[in-house]
Amino acid sequence: MTSQAADGPETVVASRRSKLTPEREQEFFDAVLEQIRSCGYDAVTMDGVAASTRCSKSTLYRQWKTKPQFVAAALRSNREVRFAGIDTGSLAEDLREVARAAAEWSTKDTTTLLQALGHAVMQDKELQQALREALVEPEVAALEEILRRGVERGEIAADHPALPYVAAQMFGVQRVRPVLEGEYADPDYLLRFVEAAVLPALGLT
């Protein structure tokens, strides 16, 4: 779809949202995210999602006026914080657990989804915000909480210059390894990365 509203008439876009069961709504969300992973964002159309879920296109337009709105809602529905609840009592061990959790995220399908949305996210602010809310900000907040506890325990100084860059390190390595090496950042790779790069940068050898 090249235009946000090209697939549906104004009468459909303006019509009142109908009620869907949570299960049916999630079926639509799962379908559009799977098509994005498989085909890329630009190739996804309301027609394709309607066909795969056996509904009318007008049903989708009654619920979500544009493709970006539909995808944004799907991303928000898929929110899961993998770093939440990590608290071993040691900052170094917490970061090792973060690596394990991040590897599970990376080797499943999140990296594929991020890559498939890459260009579209840069062009559409609503989609960008939904991606950040669903996949980035909750993990960053959980990671910052882990670092805060490390500061409170006296394991690292609050003004340590490396602290602001831990999230960039963890997220960056997941995105870049498929580009550099053609492989996802699996648990072994991310644990080695944390041991060799993240912990030394924080003075936690």
Backbone as a printed PyTorch tensor [residue, N CA C, xyz], in Angstrom:
tensor([[[  0.8460,  -1.1860,   0.0000],
         [  0.0000,   0.0000,   0.0000],
         [  0.8760,   1.2280,   0.0000]],

        [[  0.6730,   2.1190,  -0.9460],
         [  1.5170,   3.2970,  -1.0500],
         [  0.8760,   4.5180,  -0.4290]],

        [[ -0.4200,   4.5040,  -0.2480],
         [ -1.1200,   5.6290,   0.3470],
         [ -1.8520,   5.1560,   1.5810]],

        [[ -1.8790,   5.9770,   2.5940],
         [ -2.4720,   5.5670,   3.8550],
         [ -3.9540,   5.2640,   3.7230]],

        [[ -4.6650,   5.9460,   2.8380],
         [ -6.0970,   5.7570,   2.7470],
         [ -6.5280,   5.3140,   1.3660]],

        [[ -5.5740,   4.8780,   0.5410],
         [ -5.9010,   4.5750,  -0.8410],
         [ -6.7520,   3.3300,  -0.9800]],

        [[ -6.7280,   2.4370,  -0.0100],
         [ -7.4190,   1.1700,  -0.1410],
         [ -8.8800,   1.2340,   0.2990]],

        [[ -9.3440,   2.3580,   0.7710],
         [-10.7070,   2.3850,   1.2700],
         [-11.3930,   3.6960,   1.0050]],

        [[-12.6580,   3.6950,   0.6820],
         [-13.3960,   4.9290,   0.4330],
         [-13.6200,   5.7030,   1.7130]],

        [[-13.8590,   6.9930,   1.5520],
         [-14.0490,   7.8450,   2.7170],
         [-15.2400,   7.4030,   3.5470]],

        [[-16.2680,   6.8580,   2.8840],
         [-17.4380,   6.4330,   3.6350],
         [-17.1030,   5.2930,   4.5800]],

        [[-16.1680,   4.4410,   4.1740],
         [-15.7580,   3.3480,   5.0510],
         [-14.8740,   3.8780,   6.1630]],

        [[-13.9200,   4.7700,   5.8050],
         [-13.0040,   5.3320,   6.7920],
         [-13.7530,   6.0640,   7.8850]],

        [[-14.8080,   6.7600,   7.4960],
         [-15.5270,   7.5950,   8.4510],
         [-16.5540,   6.8250,   9.2620]],

        [[-16.8030,   5.5880,   8.9070],
         [-17.8590,   4.8440,   9.5790],
         [-17.4860,   4.5060,  11.0150]],

        [[-18.4950,   4.2490,  11.8190],
         [-18.2980,   4.0000,  13.2310],
         [-17.6020,   2.6630,  13.4700]],

        [[-16.6650,   2.6470,  14.4320],
         [-15.9760,   1.4080,  14.7770],
         [-16.9690,   0.3810,  15.3020]],

        [[-16.8890,  -0.8140,  14.7690],
         [-17.7150,  -1.8990,  15.2850],
         [-16.9560,  -2.6170,  16.3940]],

        [[-17.6860,  -3.3850,  17.1840],
         [-17.0630,  -4.0890,  18.2910],
         [-16.5610,  -5.4520,  17.8250]],

        [[-15.3410,  -5.7510,  18.1970],
         [-14.7490,  -7.0530,  17.9150],
         [-14.4000,  -7.7150,  19.2370]],

        [[-14.4270,  -9.0280,  19.2570],
         [-13.9440,  -9.7190,  20.4440],
         [-12.4360,  -9.5270,  20.5270]],

        [[-11.8610,  -9.5610,  21.7180],
         [-10.4020,  -9.4490,  21.8290],
         [ -9.6780, -10.5150,  21.0200]],

        [[-10.2540, -11.7110,  20.9500],
         [ -9.6160, -12.7940,  20.1950],
         [ -9.5890, -12.4930,  18.7070]],

        [[-10.6950, -11.9500,  18.1840],
         [-10.7490, -11.6200,  16.7550],
         [ -9.8210, -10.4510,  16.4370]],

        [[ -9.7900,  -9.4640,  17.3200],
         [ -8.8980,  -8.3290,  17.1220],
         [ -7.4430,  -8.7900,  17.0980]],

        [[ -7.0790,  -9.6870,  18.0240],
         [ -5.7120, -10.1970,  18.0620],
         [ -5.3930, -11.0010,  16.8150]],

        [[ -6.3750, -11.6750,  16.2590],
         [ -6.1620, -12.4090,  15.0130],
         [ -5.7600, -11.4560,  13.8870]],

        [[ -6.4250, -10.3040,  13.8250],
         [ -6.0540,  -9.2930,  12.8280],
         [ -4.6340,  -8.7800,  13.0720]],

        [[ -4.3200,  -8.5060,  14.3340],
         [ -2.9980,  -7.9900,  14.6620],
         [ -1.9100,  -9.0000,  14.3000]],

        [[ -2.1380, -10.2510,  14.6660],
         [ -1.1540, -11.2920,  14.3570],
         [ -0.9520, -11.4140,  12.8470]],

        [[ -2.0410, -11.3060,  12.1050],
         [ -1.9620, -11.4510,  10.6460],
         [ -1.1450, -10.3320,  10.0180]],

        [[ -1.3750,  -9.0870,  10.4540],
         [ -0.6490,  -7.9830,   9.8190],
         [  0.8260,  -8.0120,  10.1990]],

        [[  1.1530,  -8.3880,  11.4420],
         [  2.5590,  -8.4560,  11.8340],
         [  3.2750,  -9.5910,  11.1070]],

        [[  2.5920, -10.7010,  10.9100],
         [  3.1990, -11.8140,  10.1860],
         [  3.4440, -11.4390,   8.7300]],

        [[  2.5170, -10.7100,   8.1240],
         [  2.7280, -10.2810,   6.7380],
         [  3.8850,  -9.2930,   6.6340]],

        [[  4.0390,  -8.4390,   7.6390],
         [  5.1670,  -7.5040,   7.6260],
         [  6.4790,  -8.2730,   7.7030]],

        [[  6.5480,  -9.2580,   8.5960],
         [  7.7710, -10.0610,   8.7090],
         [  8.0780, -10.7950,   7.4050]],

        [[  7.0530, -11.3060,   6.7640],
         [  7.2440, -12.1370,   5.5760],
         [  7.4970, -11.3300,   4.3100]],

        [[  6.7950, -10.1990,   4.1840],
         [  6.7970,  -9.4750,   2.9090],
         [  7.3780,  -8.0690,   2.9850]],

        [[  7.5110,  -7.5350,   4.2070],
         [  7.9170,  -6.1440,   4.3410],
         [  6.7080,  -5.2390,   4.4540]],

        [[  6.8920,  -4.1350,   5.1060],
         [  5.7810,  -3.2150,   5.3850],
         [  5.1010,  -2.7210,   4.1130]],

        [[  5.8700,  -2.3190,   3.1250],
         [  5.2900,  -1.7210,   1.9240],
         [  4.3990,  -2.6880,   1.1600]],

        [[  4.6880,  -3.9780,   1.2640],
         [  3.9260,  -4.9770,   0.5080],
         [  2.6110,  -5.3480,   1.1920]],

        [[  2.4430,  -4.9550,   2.4440],
         [  1.2330,  -5.3130,   3.1820],
         [  0.0820,  -4.4090,   2.7550]],

        [[ -1.0770,  -5.0060,   2.5260],
         [ -2.2800,  -4.2510,   2.1870],
         [ -3.4350,  -4.7030,   3.0640]],

        [[ -4.4200,  -3.8460,   3.1810],
         [ -5.6260,  -4.2230,   3.8990],
         [ -6.3030,  -5.4040,   3.1950]],

        [[ -6.2500,  -5.4250,   1.8680],
         [ -6.8270,  -6.5440,   1.1160],
         [ -6.1860,  -7.8630,   1.5320]],

        [[ -4.8570,  -7.8640,   1.6450],
         [ -4.1550,  -9.0850,   2.0050],
         [ -4.4970,  -9.5630,   3.3970]],

        [[ -4.5600,  -8.6370,   4.3460],
         [ -4.9110,  -9.0100,   5.7120],
         [ -6.3490,  -9.5010,   5.7660]],

        [[ -7.2490,  -8.8210,   5.0500],
         [ -8.6490,  -9.2430,   5.0250],
         [ -8.7780, -10.6580,   4.4750]],

        [[ -8.0410, -10.9430,   3.4040],
         [ -8.1150, -12.2810,   2.8050],
         [ -7.5890, -13.3410,   3.7580]],

        [[ -6.4900, -13.0510,   4.4390],
         [ -5.8870, -14.0580,   5.3160],
         [ -6.6990, -14.3060,   6.5750]],

        [[ -7.5060, -13.3200,   6.9600],
         [ -8.3150, -13.4640,   8.1690],
         [ -9.7900, -13.7020,   7.8600]],

        [[-10.1160, -13.7980,   6.5690],
         [-11.4850, -14.0940,   6.1240],
         [-12.4810, -13.0710,   6.6530]],

        [[-12.1530, -11.8160,   6.3920],
         [-13.0810, -10.7480,   6.7460],
         [-13.1500,  -9.7790,   5.5820]],

        [[-14.0380,  -8.8250,   5.6480],
         [-14.1170,  -7.8160,   4.6020],
         [-13.1220,  -6.7000,   4.8900]],

        [[-12.6650,  -6.0810,   3.8240],
         [-11.7550,  -4.9530,   4.0000],
         [-12.4150,  -3.8250,   4.7880]],

        [[-13.7110,  -3.6550,   4.5820],
         [-14.4230,  -2.5890,   5.2860],
         [-14.3990,  -2.7990,   6.7980]],

        [[-14.3630,  -4.0670,   7.2310],
         [-14.2670,  -4.3430,   8.6690],
         [-12.9860,  -3.7550,   9.2400]],

        [[-11.8860,  -3.9370,   8.5140],
         [-10.6100,  -3.3820,   8.9780],
         [-10.6440,  -1.8690,   8.9920]],

        [[-11.2390,  -1.2630,   7.9530],
         [-11.2900,   0.1950,   7.9000],
         [-12.2310,   0.7820,   8.9360]],

        [[-13.2440,   0.0250,   9.3560],
         [-14.0960,   0.5240,  10.4340],
         [-13.3220,   0.6020,  11.7430]],

        [[-12.4010,  -0.3300,  11.9230],
         [-11.6270,  -0.3720,  13.1540],
         [-10.4180,   0.5600,  13.1200]],

        [[ -9.7130,   0.5930,  11.9970],
         [ -8.4810,   1.3660,  11.8690],
         [ -8.5160,   2.0970,  10.5310]],

        [[ -8.4370,   3.4050,  10.5710],
         [ -8.6780,   4.2080,   9.3760],
         [ -7.5970,   4.0690,   8.3150]],

        [[ -6.3630,   3.8020,   8.7410],
         [ -5.2450,   3.7200,   7.7960],
         [ -4.3590,   2.5330,   8.1460]],

        [[ -3.5310,   2.1440,   7.2050],
         [ -2.5920,   1.0590,   7.4780],
         [ -1.6310,   1.4040,   8.6100]],

        [[ -1.0290,   2.5910,   8.6330],
         [ -0.1660,   2.9170,   9.7720],
         [ -0.8830,   2.8100,  11.1190]],

        [[ -2.1440,   3.2450,  11.1920],
         [ -2.8840,   3.1290,  12.4420],
         [ -3.0960,   1.6670,  12.8140]],

        [[ -3.4000,   0.8490,  11.8220],
         [ -3.6110,  -0.5820,  12.0430],
         [ -2.3340,  -1.2410,  12.5580]],

        [[ -1.2270,  -0.9640,  11.9020],
         [  0.0490,  -1.5520,  12.3040],
         [  0.4650,  -1.0380,  13.6820]],

        [[  0.2350,   0.2400,  13.9350],
         [  0.5680,   0.8020,  15.2440],
         [ -0.2160,   0.0950,  16.3470]],

        [[ -1.4970,  -0.1410,  16.1190],
         [ -2.3120,  -0.8530,  17.1080],
         [ -1.8070,  -2.2780,  17.3050]],

        [[ -1.4060,  -2.9290,  16.2210],
         [ -0.8810,  -4.2980,  16.3110],
         [  0.4060,  -4.3260,  17.1130]],

        [[  1.2820,  -3.3590,  16.8990],
         [  2.5300,  -3.3020,  17.6460],
         [  2.2690,  -3.1120,  19.1330]],

        [[  1.3400,  -2.2330,  19.4570],
         [  1.0410,  -1.9940,  20.8720],
         [  0.4310,  -3.2310,  21.5290]],

        [[ -0.3400,  -3.9880,  20.7680],
         [ -0.9500,  -5.1960,  21.3210],
         [  0.0850,  -6.2750,  21.5940]],

        [[  1.2250,  -6.1800,  20.9100],
         [  2.2590,  -7.2080,  20.9880],
         [  3.3150,  -6.8940,  22.0480]],

        [[  3.0160,  -5.9150,  22.8810],
         [  3.9930,  -5.4340,  23.8650],
         [  4.2970,  -6.4990,  24.9110]],

        [[  5.5630,  -6.7510,  25.1100],
         [  6.0190,  -7.7060,  26.1260],
         [  7.3990,  -7.2540,  26.6020]],

        [[  7.5360,  -7.0210,  27.9020],
         [  8.7900,  -6.5010,  28.4440],
         [  9.6480,  -7.6640,  28.9080]],

        [[ 10.6730,  -7.9750,  28.1640],
         [ 11.5080,  -9.1400,  28.4690],
         [ 12.5280,  -8.8720,  29.5680]],

        [[ 12.8930,  -7.5990,  29.7890],
         [ 13.8680,  -7.2870,  30.8240],
         [ 13.2160,  -7.0800,  32.1890]],

        [[ 11.8990,  -7.0250,  32.2360],
         [ 11.2020,  -6.7970,  33.5000],
         [ 11.4050,  -7.9910,  34.4320]],

        [[ 11.5710,  -7.6980,  35.7070],
         [ 11.6840,  -8.7620,  36.6940],
         [ 13.0900,  -9.2990,  36.8950]],

        [[ 14.0580,  -8.8270,  36.1050],
         [ 15.4390,  -9.2800,  36.2960],
         [ 16.0260,  -8.5680,  37.5110]],

        [[ 16.3650,  -9.3350,  38.5390],
         [ 16.9310,  -8.7560,  39.7670],
         [ 17.6390,  -9.8670,  40.5420]],

        [[ 18.9140, -10.0660,  40.2470],
         [ 19.6940, -11.1260,  40.8890],
         [ 20.4240, -10.6370,  42.1280]],

        [[ 20.4210,  -9.3160,  42.3460],
         [ 21.1890,  -8.7540,  43.4490],
         [ 22.5860,  -8.3360,  43.0530]],

        [[ 22.9460,  -8.5540,  41.7940],
         [ 24.2660,  -8.1810,  41.2860],
         [ 24.0870,  -7.5330,  39.9220]],

        [[ 24.6810,  -6.3560,  39.7140],
         [ 24.5420,  -5.6690,  38.4400],
         [ 25.1430,  -6.4720,  37.3010]],

        [[ 26.3180,  -7.0400,  37.5200],
         [ 26.9550,  -7.8240,  36.4680],
         [ 26.0950,  -9.0180,  36.0730]],

        [[ 25.5420,  -9.7060,  37.0750],
         [ 24.7100, -10.8720,  36.7620],
         [ 23.3860, -10.4460,  36.1390]],

        [[ 22.8500,  -9.3170,  36.5840],
         [ 21.6330,  -8.7970,  35.9490],
         [ 21.8660,  -8.5460,  34.4650]],

        [[ 23.0130,  -7.9800,  34.1270],
         [ 23.3040,  -7.6830,  32.7280],
         [ 23.5240,  -8.9600,  31.9220]],

        [[ 24.0310,  -9.9880,  32.5550],
         [ 24.1250, -11.2860,  31.8720],
         [ 22.7250, -11.8340,  31.5930]],

        [[ 21.8140, -11.6450,  32.5530],
         [ 20.4320, -12.0790,  32.3450],
         [ 19.7610, -11.2550,  31.2500]],

        [[ 20.0840,  -9.9700,  31.1910],
         [ 19.5840,  -9.1170,  30.1090],
         [ 20.0440,  -9.6630,  28.7610]],

        [[ 21.2990, -10.0860,  28.6920],
         [ 21.8220, -10.6530,  27.4450],
         [ 21.0430, -11.8950,  27.0390]],

        [[ 20.7400, -12.7490,  28.0080],
         [ 19.9860, -13.9720,  27.7040],
         [ 18.5760, -13.6310,  27.2190]],

        [[ 17.9380, -12.6650,  27.9020],
         [ 16.5880, -12.2650,  27.5080],
         [ 16.6050, -11.5870,  26.1390]],

        [[ 17.6090, -10.7540,  25.9080],
         [ 17.7170, -10.0650,  24.6200],
         [ 17.9540, -11.0440,  23.4880]],

        [[ 18.7010, -12.1040,  23.7560],
         [ 18.9560, -13.1180,  22.7370],
         [ 17.6740, -13.8280,  22.3430]],

        [[ 16.8270, -14.1070,  23.3260],
         [ 15.5370, -14.7340,  23.0160],
         [ 14.7060, -13.8220,  22.1320]],

        [[ 14.7200, -12.5420,  22.4300],
         [ 14.0180, -11.5300,  21.6390],
         [ 14.6000, -11.4790,  20.2320]],

        [[ 15.9230, -11.4630,  20.1430],
         [ 16.6040, -11.3160,  18.8640],
         [ 16.4040, -12.5140,  17.9600]],

        [[ 16.5050, -13.7170,  18.5170],
         [ 16.4720, -14.9140,  17.6860],
         [ 15.0630, -15.3670,  17.3620]],

        [[ 14.0530, -14.7560,  17.9520],
         [ 12.6910, -15.1070,  17.5700],
         [ 12.3250, -14.3340,  16.3040]],

        [[ 11.5320, -13.2880,  16.4250],
         [ 11.1350, -12.5900,  15.2110],
         [ 11.1170, -11.0770,  15.3710]],

        [[ 11.5060, -10.5790,  16.5380],
         [ 11.4650,  -9.1430,  16.7490],
         [ 12.4380,  -8.4110,  15.8560]],

        [[ 13.6430,  -8.9620,  15.6910],
         [ 14.6220,  -8.3200,  14.8220],
         [ 14.1150,  -8.2690,  13.3890]],

        [[ 13.4940,  -9.3580,  12.9290],
         [ 12.9250,  -9.3820,  11.5870],
         [ 11.8640,  -8.3010,  11.4340]],

        [[ 11.0240,  -8.1570,  12.4520],
         [  9.9800,  -7.1410,  12.4120],
         [ 10.5780,  -5.7450,  12.3850]],

        [[ 11.5720,  -5.4870,  13.2090],
         [ 12.2220,  -4.1800,  13.2190],
         [ 12.8390,  -3.8540,  11.8650]],

        [[ 13.4970,  -4.8330,  11.2660],
         [ 14.1150,  -4.6050,   9.9680],
         [ 13.0670,  -4.3530,   8.8940]],

        [[ 11.9660,  -5.1020,   8.9520],
         [ 10.9090,  -4.9410,   7.9520],
         [ 10.2230,  -3.5800,   8.0610]],

        [[ 10.2090,  -3.0140,   9.2550],
         [  9.5690,  -1.7190,   9.4750],
         [ 10.5340,  -0.5490,   9.3090]],

        [[ 11.8230,  -0.8560,   9.1460],
         [ 12.8600,   0.1700,   9.2150],
         [ 12.5700,   1.4370,   8.4410]],

        [[ 12.3820,   1.3530,   7.1320],
         [ 12.1850,   2.5520,   6.3050],
         [ 10.8500,   3.2090,   6.6180]],

        [[  9.7920,   2.3960,   6.7550],
         [  8.4720,   2.9560,   7.0190],
         [  8.4500,   3.7290,   8.3260]],

        [[  9.1570,   3.2140,   9.3400],
         [  9.1890,   3.8810,  10.6400],
         [  9.8050,   5.2710,  10.5290]],

        [[ 10.8150,   5.4100,   9.6980],
         [ 11.4590,   6.7090,   9.5370],
         [ 10.5590,   7.7070,   8.8130]],

        [[  9.6000,   7.2060,   8.0420],
         [  8.7260,   8.0690,   7.2660],
         [  7.4280,   8.4170,   7.9840]],

        [[  7.0030,   7.6000,   8.9110],
         [  5.6980,   7.7740,   9.5490],
         [  5.8740,   7.9380,  11.0570]],

        [[  5.5800,   9.1240,  11.5660],
         [  5.7970,   9.4280,  12.9780],
         [  4.8980,   8.6010,  13.8870]],

        [[  3.6650,   8.3400,  13.4600],
         [  2.7600,   7.5440,  14.2810],
         [  3.2860,   6.1210,  14.4360]],

        [[  3.7480,   5.5660,  13.3370],
         [  4.3070,   4.2190,  13.3610],
         [  5.5730,   4.1870,  14.2130]],

        [[  6.3920,   5.2240,  14.0870],
         [  7.6220,   5.3170,  14.8710],
         [  7.3140,   5.3430,  16.3580]],

        [[  6.3170,   6.1240,  16.7440],
         [  5.9680,   6.2220,  18.1560],
         [  5.4180,   4.9000,  18.6680]],

        [[  4.6010,   4.2270,  17.8620],
         [  4.0570,   2.9370,  18.2750],
         [  5.1610,   1.9130,  18.4620]],

        [[  6.1380,   1.9170,  17.5720],
         [  7.2580,   0.9920,  17.6810],
         [  8.0460,   1.2550,  18.9550]],

        [[  8.2780,   2.5190,  19.2420],
         [  9.0080,   2.8660,  20.4530],
         [  8.2220,   2.4490,  21.7000]],

        [[  6.9080,   2.7220,  21.7010],
         [  6.0920,   2.3830,  22.8610],
         [  6.0130,   0.8790,  23.0820]],

        [[  5.9420,   0.1160,  21.9880],
         [  5.7250,  -1.3220,  22.0960],
         [  7.0050,  -2.1050,  22.3430]],

        [[  8.0930,  -1.7310,  21.6660],
         [  9.2720,  -2.5820,  21.6490],
         [ 10.5270,  -1.9750,  22.2680]],

        [[ 10.5690,  -0.6670,  22.4090],
         [ 11.8140,  -0.0290,  22.8320],
         [ 11.7150,   0.5630,  24.2350]],

        [[ 10.8010,   1.4840,  24.4300],
         [ 10.7510,   2.2180,  25.6960],
         [ 10.5570,   1.3200,  26.9210]],

        [[  9.6810,   0.2900,  26.8640],
         [  9.5490,  -0.5640,  28.0610],
         [ 10.8350,  -1.2940,  28.4150]],

        [[ 11.5760,  -1.7410,  27.4020],
         [ 12.8320,  -2.4430,  27.6720],
         [ 13.8920,  -1.4810,  28.2010]],

        [[ 13.9420,  -0.2790,  27.6410],
         [ 14.9000,   0.7180,  28.1250],
         [ 14.5930,   1.0830,  29.5660]],

        [[ 13.3120,   1.2480,  29.8910],
         [ 12.9320,   1.5840,  31.2660],
         [ 13.3300,   0.4630,  32.2320]],

        [[ 13.1180,  -0.7900,  31.8240],
         [ 13.4970,  -1.9140,  32.6820],
         [ 15.0040,  -1.9870,  32.8490]],

        [[ 15.7500,  -1.7190,  31.7810],
         [ 17.2090,  -1.7280,  31.8650],
         [ 17.7120,  -0.5910,  32.7450]],

        [[ 17.1060,   0.5830,  32.6380],
         [ 17.4990,   1.7040,  33.4820],
         [ 17.2310,   1.4020,  34.9550]],

        [[ 16.1720,   0.6520,  35.2370],
         [ 15.8790,   0.2560,  36.6170],
         [ 16.9640,  -0.6820,  37.1430]],

        [[ 17.4210,  -1.5940,  36.3010],
         [ 18.5160,  -2.4910,  36.6830],
         [ 19.7710,  -1.6880,  37.0120]],

        [[ 20.0900,  -0.7150,  36.1950],
         [ 21.2710,   0.1210,  36.4140],
         [ 21.1050,   0.9680,  37.6780]],

        [[ 19.8860,   1.4710,  37.8950],
         [ 19.6330,   2.2870,  39.0880],
         [ 19.8900,   1.4770,  40.3490]],

        [[ 19.4440,   0.2280,  40.3640],
         [ 19.6760,  -0.6080,  41.5410],
         [ 21.1720,  -0.8580,  41.7510]],

        [[ 21.9030,  -1.0070,  40.6630],
         [ 23.3480,  -1.1620,  40.7770],
         [ 24.0070,   0.0480,  41.4050]],

        [[ 23.5150,   1.2310,  41.0500],
         [ 24.0250,   2.4680,  41.6550],
         [ 23.6840,   2.5000,  43.1390]],

        [[ 22.4450,   2.1410,  43.4720],
         [ 22.0220,   2.1780,  44.8780],
         [ 22.8160,   1.1980,  45.7290]],

        [[ 23.2230,   0.0640,  45.1510],
         [ 24.0150,  -0.9100,  45.9000],
         [ 25.4820,  -0.5180,  45.9790]],

        [[ 25.8620,   0.5570,  45.3090],
         [ 27.2360,   1.0140,  45.3470],
         [ 28.1570,   0.2740,  44.3970]],

        [[ 27.5880,  -0.4620,  43.4280],
         [ 28.4160,  -1.2120,  42.4840],
         [ 29.0060,  -0.3240,  41.3940]],

        [[ 28.3640,   0.8170,  41.1720],
         [ 28.8400,   1.7270,  40.1370],
         [ 28.4060,   3.1360,  40.5110]],

        [[ 29.2120,   4.1260,  40.1660],
         [ 28.8940,   5.5090,  40.5040],
         [ 27.7530,   6.0180,  39.6230]],

        [[ 26.9160,   6.8570,  40.2100],
         [ 25.7710,   7.3910,  39.4760],
         [ 26.1880,   8.2130,  38.2660]],

        [[ 27.3890,   8.8050,  38.3190],
         [ 27.8500,   9.6370,  37.2050],
         [ 28.8520,   8.9070,  36.3100]],

        [[ 28.8640,   7.5790,  36.3760],
         [ 29.7850,   6.8200,  35.5140],
         [ 29.4710,   7.1390,  34.0570]],

        [[ 30.4650,   7.5250,  33.2630],
         [ 30.1930,   7.9790,  31.8890],
         [ 29.6220,   6.9080,  30.9630]],

        [[ 29.7690,   5.6300,  31.3090],
         [ 29.2700,   4.5770,  30.4250],
         [ 27.7950,   4.2540,  30.6460]],

        [[ 27.2250,   4.6710,  31.7720],
         [ 25.8480,   4.3030,  32.0920],
         [ 24.8310,   4.6970,  31.0130]],

        [[ 24.9150,   5.9140,  30.4520],
         [ 23.8890,   6.3030,  29.4730],
         [ 23.9280,   5.5010,  28.1740]],

        [[ 24.9920,   4.7130,  27.9740],
         [ 25.1530,   4.0470,  26.6840],
         [ 24.8980,   2.5360,  26.7250]],

        [[ 24.4920,   2.0270,  27.8830],
         [ 24.2690,   0.5870,  27.9960],
         [ 23.1140,   0.1460,  27.0940]],

        [[ 22.0220,   0.9010,  27.0910],
         [ 20.8840,   0.5340,  26.2350],
         [ 21.2880,   0.5480,  24.7650]],

        [[ 22.0540,   1.5560,  24.3660],
         [ 22.4990,   1.6250,  22.9750],
         [ 23.3750,   0.4300,  22.6300]],

        [[ 24.2010,   0.0140,  23.5610],
         [ 25.0390,  -1.1620,  23.3180],
         [ 24.1900,  -2.4130,  23.1110]],

        [[ 23.2300,  -2.6350,  24.0120],
         [ 22.4460,  -3.8610,  23.9600],
         [ 21.5290,  -3.9070,  22.7470]],

        [[ 20.8680,  -2.8050,  22.4690],
         [ 19.9750,  -2.7870,  21.3120],
         [ 20.7540,  -2.7250,  20.0030]],

        [[ 21.8500,  -1.9820,  20.0270],
         [ 22.6240,  -1.8250,  18.8000],
         [ 23.2190,  -3.1220,  18.2990]],

        [[ 23.7480,  -3.9250,  19.2050],
         [ 24.4000,  -5.1620,  18.7760],
         [ 23.3780,  -6.1350,  18.1890]],

        [[ 22.1460,  -6.1140,  18.7010],
         [ 21.1170,  -6.9820,  18.1310],
         [ 20.7690,  -6.5830,  16.7030]],

        [[ 20.7160,  -5.2970,  16.4550],
         [ 20.3500,  -4.8340,  15.1170],
         [ 21.4770,  -5.0150,  14.1150]],

        [[ 22.7280,  -4.8620,  14.5750],
         [ 23.8260,  -4.7940,  13.6210],
         [ 24.4220,  -6.1470,  13.2820]],

        [[ 24.3310,  -7.1310,  14.1780],
         [ 24.9700,  -8.4080,  13.8500],
         [ 24.3940,  -9.0580,  12.5900]],

        [[ 23.0790,  -9.0720,  12.3840],
         [ 22.5810,  -9.6470,  11.1340],
         [ 23.1380,  -8.9520,   9.8950]],

        [[ 23.4010,  -7.6510,  10.0090],
         [ 23.9500,  -6.9020,   8.8750],
         [ 25.4250,  -7.2320,   8.6670]],

        [[ 26.1750,  -7.2810,   9.7530],
         [ 27.6170,  -7.4960,   9.6550],
         [ 27.9890,  -8.9460,   9.3640]],

        [[ 27.2590,  -9.8790,  10.0010],
         [ 27.6760, -11.2780,   9.9470],
         [ 26.6230, -12.2230,   9.3900]],

        [[ 25.4320, -11.7060,   9.1000],
         [ 24.3910, -12.5610,   8.5570],
         [ 23.8070, -13.5260,   9.5570]],

        [[ 23.9720, -13.2680,  10.8450],
         [ 23.4540, -14.1310,  11.8940],
         [ 22.8000, -13.2850,  12.9760]],

        [[ 21.7910, -13.8760,  13.6510],
         [ 21.1880, -13.1840,  14.7690],
         [ 22.1210, -13.2240,  15.9770]],

        [[ 21.8990, -12.3000,  16.8950],
         [ 22.6870, -12.2560,  18.1280],
         [ 22.1210, -13.2920,  19.0870]],

        [[ 22.6910, -14.4900,  19.0680],
         [ 22.1900, -15.5900,  19.8950],
         [ 22.7190, -15.4540,  21.3290]],

        [[ 22.2730, -16.3160,  22.2570],
         [ 22.6920, -16.1650,  23.6590],
         [ 24.2010, -16.1750,  23.8540]],

        [[ 24.9090, -17.0910,  23.1840],
         [ 26.3510, -17.1620,  23.3470],
         [ 27.0190, -15.8680,  22.8980]],

        [[ 26.5770, -15.3450,  21.7730],
         [ 27.1640, -14.1070,  21.2360],
         [ 26.9100, -12.9440,  22.1870]],

        [[ 25.6610, -12.7890,  22.6590],
         [ 25.3450, -11.6480,  23.5090],
         [ 26.0150, -11.7540,  24.8770]],

        [[ 26.1430, -12.9540,  25.4020],
         [ 26.8590, -13.1050,  26.6670],
         [ 28.3280, -12.7330,  26.5090]],

        [[ 28.9310, -13.1590,  25.4120],
         [ 30.3270, -12.7810,  25.1560],
         [ 30.4520, -11.2730,  24.9660]],

        [[ 29.4600, -10.6750,  24.3230],
         [ 29.4700,  -9.2230,  24.1260],
         [ 29.4040,  -8.4940,  25.4690]],

        [[ 28.5130,  -8.9500,  26.3460],
         [ 28.3890,  -8.3220,  27.6630],
         [ 29.6950,  -8.4590,  28.4390]],

        [[ 30.2980,  -9.6550,  28.4140],
         [ 31.5450,  -9.8840,  29.1450],
         [ 32.6970,  -9.0590,  28.5750]],

        [[ 32.7540,  -8.9220,  27.2640],
         [ 33.9000,  -8.2790,  26.6320],
         [ 33.7490,  -6.7690,  26.4710]],

        [[ 32.4970,  -6.2830,  26.3840],
         [ 32.3040,  -4.8690,  26.0740],
         [ 31.5130,  -4.1080,  27.1340]],

        [[ 30.3930,  -4.6530,  27.5760],
         [ 29.5200,  -3.8990,  28.4770],
         [ 30.0910,  -3.8450,  29.8970]],

        [[ 30.4340,  -5.0010,  30.4610],
         [ 30.9380,  -5.0150,  31.8340],
         [ 32.2570,  -4.2450,  31.9810]],

        [[ 33.2300,  -4.4420,  31.0770],
         [ 34.4560,  -3.6250,  31.1990],
         [ 34.1970,  -2.1200,  31.0970]],

        [[ 33.2710,  -1.7350,  30.2380],
         [ 32.9650,  -0.3070,  30.1000],
         [ 32.4200,   0.2670,  31.4130]],

        [[ 31.7210,  -0.5800,  32.1740],
         [ 31.1650,  -0.1420,  33.4500],
         [ 32.1230,  -0.3780,  34.6170]],

        [[ 33.2790,  -0.9460,  34.3460],
         [ 34.2240,  -1.2630,  35.4020],
         [ 33.8380,  -2.4890,  36.1940]],

        [[ 33.0120,  -3.3740,  35.6100],
         [ 32.5330,  -4.5720,  36.3060],
         [ 33.1780,  -5.8030,  35.6810]],

        [[ 34.4490,  -5.9710,  35.8980],
         [ 35.1320,  -7.1130,  35.2930],
         [ 35.0010,  -8.3450,  36.1800]]])
